[in-house]
Amino acid sequence: MSENGTHGVPALLSFFVPGLGQIIKGEIFKAIGIWIGLLIGWLLTFVLIGFILVPLIWLWQIYDAYNN
């Protein structure tokens, strides 16, 4: 598989399970940070800021899994 083809798999995995693409790439602490950030974001949905924060974290972690 070419170098460009290997970027899509972690991004696809992160689309379905946030942080999984980072784990596949060996970035365990980054995945844990994503999970903590998403947990905090979900908790903040009770004060409405989480409705902005959660999608931003989710999209960023997909982008990160694709590029790094």
Distance bins in CASP14 RR format, pairs under 12 A and 6 or more apart:
PFRMAT RR
TARGET T0000
AUTHOR 0000-0000-0000
RMODE 2
METHOD distances of the structure
MODEL  1
1 7 0 0 0 0 0 1 0 0 0 0 0
1 8 0 0 0 0 0 1 0 0 0 0 0
1 9 0 0 0 0 1 0 0 0 0 0 0
2 8 0 0 0 0 0 1 0 0 0 0 0
4 11 0 0 0 0 0 1 0 0 0 0 0
4 66 0 0 0 0 0 1 0 0 0 0 0
4 67 0 0 0 0 0 1 0 0 0 0 0
5 11 0 0 0 0 0 1 0 0 0 0 0
5 12 0 0 0 0 0 1 0 0 0 0 0
5 66 0 0 0 0 0 1 0 0 0 0 0
6 12 0 0 0 0 0 1 0 0 0 0 0
6 21 0 0 0 0 0 1 0 0 0 0 0
6 24 0 0 0 0 0 1 0 0 0 0 0
6 25 0 0 0 0 1 0 0 0 0 0 0
6 65 0 0 0 0 0 1 0 0 0 0 0
6 66 0 0 0 0 0 1 0 0 0 0 0
6 67 0 0 0 0 0 1 0 0 0 0 0
6 68 0 0 0 0 0 1 0 0 0 0 0
7 13 0 0 0 0 0 1 0 0 0 0 0
7 14 0 0 0 0 0 1 0 0 0 0 0
7 21 0 0 0 0 0 1 0 0 0 0 0
7 24 0 0 0 0 0 1 0 0 0 0 0
7 25 0 0 0 0 1 0 0 0 0 0 0
7 62 0 0 0 0 0 1 0 0 0 0 0
7 63 0 0 0 0 0 1 0 0 0 0 0
7 64 0 0 0 0 0 1 0 0 0 0 0
7 65 0 0 0 0 1 0 0 0 0 0 0
7 66 1 0 1 0 0 0 0 0 0 0 0
7 67 1 0 0 1 0 0 0 0 0 0 0
7 68 0 0 0 0 1 0 0 0 0 0 0
8 14 0 0 0 0 1 0 0 0 0 0 0
8 15 0 0 0 0 1 0 0 0 0 0 0
8 21 0 0 0 0 1 0 0 0 0 0 0
8 24 0 0 0 0 0 1 0 0 0 0 0
8 25 0 0 0 0 0 1 0 0 0 0 0
8 62 0 0 0 0 1 0 0 0 0 0 0
8 63 0 0 0 0 0 1 0 0 0 0 0
8 65 1 0 0 1 0 0 0 0 0 0 0
8 66 1 0 1 0 0 0 0 0 0 0 0
8 67 0 0 0 0 0 1 0 0 0 0 0
9 15 0 0 0 0 0 1 0 0 0 0 0
9 16 0 0 0 0 0 1 0 0 0 0 0
9 20 0 0 0 0 0 1 0 0 0 0 0
9 21 1 0 0 1 0 0 0 0 0 0 0
9 24 1 0 0 1 0 0 0 0 0 0 0
9 25 0 0 0 0 1 0 0 0 0 0 0
9 65 0 0 0 0 1 0 0 0 0 0 0
9 66 0 0 0 0 1 0 0 0 0 0 0
10 16 0 0 0 0 0 1 0 0 0 0 0
10 17 0 0 0 0 0 1 0 0 0 0 0
10 18 0 0 0 0 0 1 0 0 0 0 0
10 19 0 0 0 0 1 0 0 0 0 0 0
10 20 1 0 0 1 0 0 0 0 0 0 0
10 21 1 1 0 0 0 0 0 0 0 0 0
10 22 1 0 0 1 0 0 0 0 0 0 0
10 23 0 0 0 0 1 0 0 0 0 0 0
10 24 1 0 1 0 0 0 0 0 0 0 0
10 25 1 0 1 0 0 0 0 0 0 0 0
10 26 0 0 0 0 1 0 0 0 0 0 0
10 27 0 0 0 0 1 0 0 0 0 0 0
10 30 0 0 0 0 0 1 0 0 0 0 0
10 31 0 0 0 0 0 1 0 0 0 0 0
10 61 0 0 0 0 0 1 0 0 0 0 0
10 62 0 0 0 0 1 0 0 0 0 0 0
10 63 0 0 0 0 0 1 0 0 0 0 0
10 64 0 0 0 0 1 0 0 0 0 0 0
10 65 1 0 1 0 0 0 0 0 0 0 0
10 66 1 0 0 1 0 0 0 0 0 0 0
10 67 0 0 0 0 1 0 0 0 0 0 0
10 68 0 0 0 0 1 0 0 0 0 0 0
11 17 0 0 0 0 0 1 0 0 0 0 0
11 18 0 0 0 0 0 1 0 0 0 0 0
11 19 0 0 0 0 0 1 0 0 0 0 0
11 20 0 0 0 0 0 1 0 0 0 0 0
11 21 1 0 0 1 0 0 0 0 0 0 0
11 22 0 0 0 0 0 1 0 0 0 0 0
11 24 0 0 0 0 0 1 0 0 0 0 0
11 25 0 0 0 0 0 1 0 0 0 0 0
11 59 0 0 0 0 0 1 0 0 0 0 0
11 60 0 0 0 0 0 1 0 0 0 0 0
11 61 0 0 0 0 1 0 0 0 0 0 0
11 62 1 0 1 0 0 0 0 0 0 0 0
11 63 1 0 0 1 0 0 0 0 0 0 0
11 64 0 0 0 0 1 0 0 0 0 0 0
11 65 1 0 1 0 0 0 0 0 0 0 0
11 66 1 1 0 0 0 0 0 0 0 0 0
11 67 0 0 0 0 1 0 0 0 0 0 0
11 68 0 0 0 0 0 1 0 0 0 0 0
12 20 0 0 0 0 1 0 0 0 0 0 0
12 21 0 0 0 0 1 0 0 0 0 0 0
12 24 0 0 0 0 0 1 0 0 0 0 0
12 62 0 0 0 0 1 0 0 0 0 0 0
12 65 0 0 0 0 1 0 0 0 0 0 0
12 66 0 0 0 0 1 0 0 0 0 0 0
13 19 1 0 0 1 0 0 0 0 0 0 0
13 20 1 0 1 0 0 0 0 0 0 0 0
13 21 1 0 1 0 0 0 0 0 0 0 0
13 22 0 0 0 0 1 0 0 0 0 0 0
13 23 0 0 0 0 1 0 0 0 0 0 0
13 24 1 0 0 1 0 0 0 0 0 0 0
13 25 0 0 0 0 1 0 0 0 0 0 0
13 31 0 0 0 0 0 1 0 0 0 0 0
13 61 0 0 0 0 0 1 0 0 0 0 0
13 62 0 0 0 0 1 0 0 0 0 0 0
13 65 1 0 0 1 0 0 0 0 0 0 0
13 66 0 0 0 0 0 1 0 0 0 0 0
14 20 1 0 1 0 0 0 0 0 0 0 0
14 21 1 0 1 0 0 0 0 0 0 0 0
14 22 1 0 0 1 0 0 0 0 0 0 0
14 23 0 0 0 0 1 0 0 0 0 0 0
14 24 0 0 0 0 1 0 0 0 0 0 0
14 25 0 0 0 0 1 0 0 0 0 0 0
14 27 0 0 0 0 0 1 0 0 0 0 0
14 30 0 0 0 0 0 1 0 0 0 0 0
14 31 0 0 0 0 1 0 0 0 0 0 0
14 34 0 0 0 0 1 0 0 0 0 0 0
14 35 0 0 0 0 0 1 0 0 0 0 0
14 38 0 0 0 0 0 1 0 0 0 0 0
14 57 0 0 0 0 0 1 0 0 0 0 0
14 58 0 0 0 0 1 0 0 0 0 0 0
14 59 0 0 0 0 1 0 0 0 0 0 0
14 60 0 0 0 0 1 0 0 0 0 0 0
14 61 1 0 1 0 0 0 0 0 0 0 0
14 62 1 0 1 0 0 0 0 0 0 0 0
14 63 0 0 0 0 1 0 0 0 0 0 0
14 64 1 0 0 1 0 0 0 0 0 0 0
14 65 1 0 1 0 0 0 0 0 0 0 0
14 66 0 0 0 0 1 0 0 0 0 0 0
14 67 0 0 0 0 0 1 0 0 0 0 0
14 68 0 0 0 0 0 1 0 0 0 0 0
15 21 0 0 0 0 1 0 0 0 0 0 0
15 58 0 0 0 0 1 0 0 0 0 0 0
15 59 0 0 0 0 1 0 0 0 0 0 0
15 61 0 0 0 0 1 0 0 0 0 0 0
15 62 1 0 1 0 0 0 0 0 0 0 0
15 63 0 0 0 0 0 1 0 0 0 0 0
15 65 0 0 0 0 1 0 0 0 0 0 0
15 66 0 0 0 0 1 0 0 0 0 0 0
16 58 0 0 0 0 0 1 0 0 0 0 0
16 61 0 0 0 0 0 1 0 0 0 0 0
16 62 0 0 0 0 1 0 0 0 0 0 0
16 65 0 0 0 0 0 1 0 0 0 0 0
17 23 0 0 0 0 1 0 0 0 0 0 0
17 24 0 0 0 0 0 1 0 0 0 0 0
17 31 0 0 0 0 1 0 0 0 0 0 0
17 34 0 0 0 0 0 1 0 0 0 0 0
17 35 0 0 0 0 0 1 0 0 0 0 0
17 38 0 0 0 0 0 1 0 0 0 0 0
17 58 0 0 0 0 0 1 0 0 0 0 0
17 61 0 0 0 0 0 1 0 0 0 0 0
17 62 0 0 0 0 0 1 0 0 0 0 0
17 65 0 0 0 0 0 1 0 0 0 0 0
18 30 0 0 0 0 0 1 0 0 0 0 0
18 31 0 0 0 0 1 0 0 0 0 0 0
18 32 0 0 0 0 0 1 0 0 0 0 0
18 33 0 0 0 0 0 1 0 0 0 0 0
18 34 1 0 1 0 0 0 0 0 0 0 0
18 35 1 0 0 1 0 0 0 0 0 0 0
18 36 0 0 0 0 0 1 0 0 0 0 0
18 37 0 0 0 0 1 0 0 0 0 0 0
18 38 1 0 1 0 0 0 0 0 0 0 0
18 39 0 0 0 0 0 1 0 0 0 0 0
18 41 0 0 0 0 0 1 0 0 0 0 0
18 42 0 0 0 0 0 1 0 0 0 0 0
18 54 0 0 0 0 1 0 0 0 0 0 0
18 55 0 0 0 0 0 1 0 0 0 0 0
18 57 1 0 0 1 0 0 0 0 0 0 0
18 58 1 0 1 0 0 0 0 0 0 0 0
18 59 0 0 0 0 0 1 0 0 0 0 0
18 60 0 0 0 0 1 0 0 0 0 0 0
18 61 1 0 1 0 0 0 0 0 0 0 0
18 62 0 0 0 0 1 0 0 0 0 0 0
18 64 0 0 0 0 0 1 0 0 0 0 0
18 65 0 0 0 0 1 0 0 0 0 0 0
19 25 0 0 0 0 1 0 0 0 0 0 0
19 26 0 0 0 0 0 1 0 0 0 0 0
19 27 0 0 0 0 1 0 0 0 0 0 0
19 28 0 0 0 0 1 0 0 0 0 0 0
19 29 0 0 0 0 0 1 0 0 0 0 0
19 30 1 0 0 1 0 0 0 0 0 0 0
19 31 1 0 1 0 0 0 0 0 0 0 0
19 32 0 0 0 0 1 0 0 0 0 0 0
19 33 0 0 0 0 1 0 0 0 0 0 0
19 34 1 0 1 0 0 0 0 0 0 0 0
19 35 1 0 0 1 0 0 0 0 0 0 0
19 36 0 0 0 0 0 1 0 0 0 0 0
19 37 0 0 0 0 0 1 0 0 0 0 0
19 38 0 0 0 0 1 0 0 0 0 0 0
19 57 0 0 0 0 0 1 0 0 0 0 0
19 58 0 0 0 0 1 0 0 0 0 0 0
19 60 0 0 0 0 0 1 0 0 0 0 0
19 61 1 0 1 0 0 0 0 0 0 0 0
19 62 0 0 0 0 1 0 0 0 0 0 0
19 64 0 0 0 0 1 0 0 0 0 0 0
19 65 1 0 0 1 0 0 0 0 0 0 0
20 26 0 0 0 0 0 1 0 0 0 0 0
20 27 0 0 0 0 0 1 0 0 0 0 0
20 28 0 0 0 0 0 1 0 0 0 0 0
20 30 0 0 0 0 0 1 0 0 0 0 0
20 31 1 0 0 1 0 0 0 0 0 0 0
20 34 0 0 0 0 1 0 0 0 0 0 0
20 35 0 0 0 0 0 1 0 0 0 0 0
20 61 0 0 0 0 1 0 0 0 0 0 0
20 62 0 0 0 0 0 1 0 0 0 0 0
20 65 0 0 0 0 1 0 0 0 0 0 0
21 27 0 0 0 0 1 0 0 0 0 0 0
21 28 0 0 0 0 0 1 0 0 0 0 0
21 30 0 0 0 0 1 0 0 0 0 0 0
21 31 1 0 0 1 0 0 0 0 0 0 0
21 34 0 0 0 0 1 0 0 0 0 0 0
21 61 0 0 0 0 1 0 0 0 0 0 0
21 62 0 0 0 0 1 0 0 0 0 0 0
21 63 0 0 0 0 0 1 0 0 0 0 0
21 64 0 0 0 0 1 0 0 0 0 0 0
21 65 1 0 1 0 0 0 0 0 0 0 0
21 66 0 0 0 0 1 0 0 0 0 0 0
21 67 0 0 0 0 0 1 0 0 0 0 0
21 68 0 0 0 0 1 0 0 0 0 0 0
22 28 1 0 0 1 0 0 0 0 0 0 0
22 29 0 0 0 0 1 0 0 0 0 0 0
22 30 1 0 1 0 0 0 0 0 0 0 0
22 31 1 0 1 0 0 0 0 0 0 0 0
22 32 0 0 0 0 1 0 0 0 0 0 0
22 33 0 0 0 0 1 0 0 0 0 0 0
22 34 1 0 0 1 0 0 0 0 0 0 0
22 35 0 0 0 0 1 0 0 0 0 0 0
22 60 0 0 0 0 0 1 0 0 0 0 0
22 61 1 0 0 1 0 0 0 0 0 0 0
22 62 0 0 0 0 0 1 0 0 0 0 0
22 63 0 0 0 0 0 1 0 0 0 0 0
22 64 1 0 0 1 0 0 0 0 0 0 0
22 65 1 0 1 0 0 0 0 0 0 0 0
22 66 0 0 0 0 0 1 0 0 0 0 0
22 67 0 0 0 0 0 1 0 0 0 0 0
22 68 0 0 0 0 1 0 0 0 0 0 0
23 29 0 0 0 0 0 1 0 0 0 0 0
23 30 0 0 0 0 1 0 0 0 0 0 0
23 31 1 0 1 0 0 0 0 0 0 0 0
23 32 0 0 0 0 1 0 0 0 0 0 0
23 33 0 0 0 0 0 1 0 0 0 0 0
23 34 0 0 0 0 1 0 0 0 0 0 0
23 35 0 0 0 0 0 1 0 0 0 0 0
23 61 0 0 0 0 0 1 0 0 0 0 0
23 65 0 0 0 0 1 0 0 0 0 0 0
24 30 0 0 0 0 0 1 0 0 0 0 0
24 31 0 0 0 0 1 0 0 0 0 0 0
24 65 0 0 0 0 1 0 0 0 0 0 0
24 66 0 0 0 0 0 1 0 0 0 0 0
24 68 0 0 0 0 0 1 0 0 0 0 0
25 31 0 0 0 0 1 0 0 0 0 0 0
25 61 0 0 0 0 0 1 0 0 0 0 0
25 64 0 0 0 0 1 0 0 0 0 0 0
25 65 1 0 0 1 0 0 0 0 0 0 0
25 66 0 0 0 0 0 1 0 0 0 0 0
25 67 0 0 0 0 0 1 0 0 0 0 0
25 68 1 0 0 1 0 0 0 0 0 0 0
26 32 0 0 0 0 0 1 0 0 0 0 0
26 65 0 0 0 0 0 1 0 0 0 0 0
26 68 0 0 0 0 0 1 0 0 0 0 0
27 33 0 0 0 0 1 0 0 0 0 0 0
27 34 0 0 0 0 1 0 0 0 0 0 0
27 61 0 0 0 0 0 1 0 0 0 0 0
27 64 0 0 0 0 1 0 0 0 0 0 0
27 65 0 0 0 0 1 0 0 0 0 0 0
27 68 1 0 0 1 0 0 0 0 0 0 0
28 34 0 0 0 0 0 1 0 0 0 0 0
28 35 0 0 0 0 0 1 0 0 0 0 0
29 35 0 0 0 0 0 1 0 0 0 0 0
29 36 0 0 0 0 0 1 0 0 0 0 0
30 36 0 0 0 0 0 1 0 0 0 0 0
30 37 0 0 0 0 0 1 0 0 0 0 0
30 57 0 0 0 0 0 1 0 0 0 0 0
30 60 0 0 0 0 0 1 0 0 0 0 0
30 61 0 0 0 0 1 0 0 0 0 0 0
30 64 1 0 0 1 0 0 0 0 0 0 0
30 65 0 0 0 0 1 0 0 0 0 0 0
30 68 0 0 0 0 1 0 0 0 0 0 0
31 37 0 0 0 0 0 1 0 0 0 0 0
31 38 0 0 0 0 0 1 0 0 0 0 0
31 61 0 0 0 0 1 0 0 0 0 0 0
31 64 0 0 0 0 0 1 0 0 0 0 0
31 65 0 0 0 0 1 0 0 0 0 0 0
32 38 0 0 0 0 0 1 0 0 0 0 0
32 39 0 0 0 0 0 1 0 0 0 0 0
32 61 0 0 0 0 0 1 0 0 0 0 0
33 39 0 0 0 0 1 0 0 0 0 0 0
33 40 0 0 0 0 1 0 0 0 0 0 0
33 57 0 0 0 0 1 0 0 0 0 0 0
33 60 0 0 0 0 0 1 0 0 0 0 0
33 61 0 0 0 0 1 0 0 0 0 0 0
33 64 0 0 0 0 0 1 0 0 0 0 0
34 40 0 0 0 0 0 1 0 0 0 0 0
34 41 0 0 0 0 0 1 0 0 0 0 0
34 54 0 0 0 0 0 1 0 0 0 0 0
34 56 0 0 0 0 0 1 0 0 0 0 0
34 57 1 0 0 1 0 0 0 0 0 0 0
34 58 0 0 0 0 1 0 0 0 0 0 0
34 59 0 0 0 0 0 1 0 0 0 0 0
34 60 0 0 0 0 1 0 0 0 0 0 0
34 61 1 0 1 0 0 0 0 0 0 0 0
34 62 0 0 0 0 0 1 0 0 0 0 0
34 63 0 0 0 0 0 1 0 0 0 0 0
34 64 0 0 0 0 1 0 0 0 0 0 0
34 65 0 0 0 0 1 0 0 0 0 0 0
35 41 0 0 0 0 0 1 0 0 0 0 0
35 42 0 0 0 0 0 1 0 0 0 0 0
35 57 0 0 0 0 1 0 0 0 0 0 0
35 58 0 0 0 0 0 1 0 0 0 0 0
35 61 0 0 0 0 1 0 0 0 0 0 0
36 42 0 0 0 0 0 1 0 0 0 0 0
36 43 0 0 0 0 0 1 0 0 0 0 0
36 57 0 0 0 0 1 0 0 0 0 0 0
36 61 0 0 0 0 0 1 0 0 0 0 0
37 43 0 0 0 0 1 0 0 0 0 0 0
37 44 0 0 0 0 1 0 0 0 0 0 0
37 50 0 0 0 0 0 1 0 0 0 0 0
37 53 0 0 0 0 1 0 0 0 0 0 0
37 54 0 0 0 0 1 0 0 0 0 0 0
37 56 0 0 0 0 0 1 0 0 0 0 0
37 57 1 0 1 0 0 0 0 0 0 0 0
37 58 0 0 0 0 0 1 0 0 0 0 0
37 60 0 0 0 0 0 1 0 0 0 0 0
37 61 0 0 0 0 1 0 0 0 0 0 0
38 44 0 0 0 0 0 1 0 0 0 0 0
38 45 0 0 0 0 0 1 0 0 0 0 0
38 50 0 0 0 0 1 0 0 0 0 0 0
38 53 0 0 0 0 1 0 0 0 0 0 0
38 54 1 0 0 1 0 0 0 0 0 0 0
38 55 0 0 0 0 0 1 0 0 0 0 0
38 56 0 0 0 0 0 1 0 0 0 0 0
38 57 1 0 1 0 0 0 0 0 0 0 0
38 58 1 0 0 1 0 0 0 0 0 0 0
38 59 0 0 0 0 0 1 0 0 0 0 0
38 60 0 0 0 0 0 1 0 0 0 0 0
38 61 0 0 0 0 1 0 0 0 0 0 0
39 45 0 0 0 0 0 1 0 0 0 0 0
39 50 0 0 0 0 0 1 0 0 0 0 0
39 53 0 0 0 0 0 1 0 0 0 0 0
39 54 0 0 0 0 1 0 0 0 0 0 0
39 57 0 0 0 0 0 1 0 0 0 0 0
40 46 0 0 0 0 0 1 0 0 0 0 0
40 47 0 0 0 0 0 1 0 0 0 0 0
40 49 0 0 0 0 0 1 0 0 0 0 0
40 50 0 0 0 0 1 0 0 0 0 0 0
40 53 1 0 0 1 0 0 0 0 0 0 0
40 54 0 0 0 0 1 0 0 0 0 0 0
40 57 0 0 0 0 1 0 0 0 0 0 0
41 47 0 0 0 0 1 0 0 0 0 0 0
41 48 0 0 0 0 0 1 0 0 0 0 0
41 49 1 0 0 1 0 0 0 0 0 0 0
41 50 1 0 1 0 0 0 0 0 0 0 0
41 51 0 0 0 0 1 0 0 0 0 0 0
41 52 0 0 0 0 1 0 0 0 0 0 0
41 53 1 0 1 0 0 0 0 0 0 0 0
41 54 1 0 1 0 0 0 0 0 0 0 0
41 55 0 0 0 0 1 0 0 0 0 0 0
41 56 0 0 0 0 1 0 0 0 0 0 0
41 57 1 0 0 1 0 0 0 0 0 0 0
41 58 0 0 0 0 0 1 0 0 0 0 0
42 49 0 0 0 0 0 1 0 0 0 0 0
42 50 1 0 0 1 0 0 0 0 0 0 0
42 51 0 0 0 0 0 1 0 0 0 0 0
42 53 0 0 0 0 1 0 0 0 0 0 0
42 54 1 0 0 1 0 0 0 0 0 0 0
42 55 0 0 0 0 0 1 0 0 0 0 0
42 57 0 0 0 0 1 0 0 0 0 0 0
42 58 0 0 0 0 0 1 0 0 0 0 0
43 49 0 0 0 0 0 1 0 0 0 0 0
43 50 0 0 0 0 1 0 0 0 0 0 0
43 53 0 0 0 0 1 0 0 0 0 0 0
43 54 0 0 0 0 0 1 0 0 0 0 0
44 50 1 1 0 0 0 0 0 0 0 0 0
44 51 0 0 0 0 1 0 0 0 0 0 0
44 52 0 0 0 0 1 0 0 0 0 0 0
44 53 1 0 1 0 0 0 0 0 0 0 0
44 54 0 0 0 0 1 0 0 0 0 0 0
44 56 0 0 0 0 0 1 0 0 0 0 0
44 57 0 0 0 0 0 1 0 0 0 0 0
45 51 1 0 1 0 0 0 0 0 0 0 0
45 52 0 0 0 0 1 0 0 0 0 0 0
45 53 0 0 0 0 1 0 0 0 0 0 0
45 54 1 0 0 1 0 0 0 0 0 0 0
45 55 0 0 0 0 0 1 0 0 0 0 0
47 53 0 0 0 0 0 1 0 0 0 0 0
48 54 0 0 0 0 0 1 0 0 0 0 0
49 55 0 0 0 0 0 1 0 0 0 0 0
49 56 0 0 0 0 0 1 0 0 0 0 0
50 56 0 0 0 0 1 0 0 0 0 0 0
50 57 0 0 0 0 1 0 0 0 0 0 0
50 58 0 0 0 0 0 1 0 0 0 0 0
51 57 0 0 0 0 0 1 0 0 0 0 0
51 58 0 0 0 0 0 1 0 0 0 0 0
52 58 0 0 0 0 0 1 0 0 0 0 0
52 59 0 0 0 0 0 1 0 0 0 0 0
53 59 0 0 0 0 0 1 0 0 0 0 0
53 60 0 0 0 0 0 1 0 0 0 0 0
54 60 0 0 0 0 0 1 0 0 0 0 0
54 61 0 0 0 0 0 1 0 0 0 0 0
55 61 0 0 0 0 0 1 0 0 0 0 0
55 62 0 0 0 0 0 1 0 0 0 0 0
56 62 0 0 0 0 0 1 0 0 0 0 0
56 63 0 0 0 0 0 1 0 0 0 0 0
57 63 0 0 0 0 0 1 0 0 0 0 0
57 64 0 0 0 0 0 1 0 0 0 0 0
58 64 0 0 0 0 0 1 0 0 0 0 0
58 65 0 0 0 0 0 1 0 0 0 0 0
59 65 0 0 0 0 0 1 0 0 0 0 0
59 66 0 0 0 0 0 1 0 0 0 0 0
60 66 0 0 0 0 0 1 0 0 0 0 0
60 67 0 0 0 0 0 1 0 0 0 0 0
60 68 0 0 0 0 0 1 0 0 0 0 0
61 67 0 0 0 0 0 1 0 0 0 0 0
61 68 0 0 0 0 0 1 0 0 0 0 0
62 68 0 0 0 0 0 1 0 0 0 0 0
END
